[in-house]
Amino acid sequence: MNRSEFQWYICYNCNIVNGKEAIKDFVQKTLGCGCPEEVFRQIESQAEVPLDDHVRAGRINVGNRLLIYVVEIKEEETLMSLLPFLIAKGKTERDSLQFNRFRLVLATDENSTIDQKAKALFETIEKDEKIHLHTIKRKDIPPL
C-alpha cells in the first residue's frame, strides 16, 4: 500500500468511526435509548432505503436489537396515511429480524404542529410497548 492509499484508508475509516459515534450519540442522547454499551459495537446505517414504491427511509440497525427508521415529513397531511404504514412496516421488520425495539423518527423542518399531530395519531394506532415515535428537527439528525 503506497502512502496516498494509506492516507485514504485512514480517512475513510476515520469517517466511518466518526459517523458511527455520531449515530450512537444521536440514539443515546436525542432518542433516549438506554441500550447497554455492547449493543453499540455494531451500528449499520443506510440512507434512502425503499419501504415501498413511494416511501424511502433512513434505516439504522443498532446491535441487531434496535431498528430505527428516519423519514422526512414536510407536510402534516401526509401523516394520516404515512404514519400507520411506517409503524406497521417497522413492526413487521423488527419482528422478522427478532430485534427488541423499533423507533420511528420523523424528521421535520419545524416540528411543533407535526409533532402534536403525529403523537395524537400515534396514540390511536395499534402497537406494542416496544415501538416508539420521535419527531426531530432535520438538522439534529446525523448523516446516515
N, C-alpha and C positions, 0 to 999 in steps of 0.2 A: 504494500500500500504506500503510495507516494504521499508527500506532505499535504498537497491540496485535497486528496481523497480523505486523508486522516482528519483534516480540519472540517471537511464537510460532514464526516461521520460524527465527530464530536458535536457540531452544531445541530445536526439532525436529532441526535439522541438527547441533547440538552433541551431542544424544543419539545420532544415527546415527554420528558420528565416534567418540564415546566407546565405543559398542558395538563398532565395528569394531576399535578399538585393544585392547579387552578380548579380543576373539576372536583378534586377532593375537598378543597376549601369551600367551594360552592355547595356541595352536597351536605357537608357538616354544618357550616355556618349559616348559609342562606336558607337551605331547606330544613335544617334542624335534625339531620339524620344522626342517630345515636349508635350506628353500627360499630362493632369492635374494630380496632385498628387493622387487624389481619385481613378484614374484608377489603380494605383499600389497597392491598398489594396488587390486585388485578382491577384495572379500570380500562374499559373499552368504550370508545365513543365513535359515533358515525353521524355525519350531517346528512340531511336530505334523504332519509330512508322512506321509501314509498309505503304507506299504510293501505292505500287503495289507489284508484285511478286519479284522484284529485287531491289527496291529502299526503303531505310529506312531514316528517318529524325528525328532529334530532333524537338520537337514541343513545342512552348511556347504560352500560352494564357495570355494576359495581360488585365485584367478587362473586359473580353468579348467585347473588342473593337479592340485589336491588335492581329493578328495572325502572328507568326514567325516560319518559317521552318529553321533549321540548317542542312545543308547537306555537308558532306565531299567530296571534289573534289581532286583527286590525279593526274589526267591526263587531259590535255587540250582536248583531243579527245572526252571525254565523254560529254563535254559542248554542242556540236551541237544537240544531241538528248535529253539530260537531261534537259537543261535549259528551252526549250519551255514546256516540260512536267511539270516541277516544277511550272512554272508560271501559267499554266492552272489549275493545281491541287490546288494550293494555292488560286487562284481567286475563283474557284468553292467552296472551303470550306469556305473562307471568306464570300462569298455571301450567302451561305446556312445558316451560323450561324449569319448573319446580323452584322458582325463586320465592323469596319470603314476602317481598313488598313491591308495590307499583306506585310510583309518584308521577303525576301528570303536572307539568309546568306549562302554564300559559304565558307566553312572552308577549308583552304589550309595550306600546309607547307610553301611554297614560293609563295606569291600571285601576283607578278608583271606581269608575262605573262598571267596567268589565269585571273587576274583582267581585263587586257586590252581586252582580247578576250571575256570575259563574258559581259563587258559593251558594246562592239560593237554588239554582238549578241542580248543583251537585247534591244537595240535601235530598232532592226528590228522586235521584237515580238509585236503583237497587245496586248495592255493592257490599263488600265486607270491610272490616276494620283495618285491613292491610292495604287499602287504596287511599291515597292522599292527593289533594289538589293544592297547587300553589300558583298564584298569579304574581309574576316577577317582571320588573321593567327589563326590557330587552338589553339595555346597557349593562345590567348586573349579571348577565349570563356569560360564562366564559366561552371562547370558541370551542367547537366540538371537533 
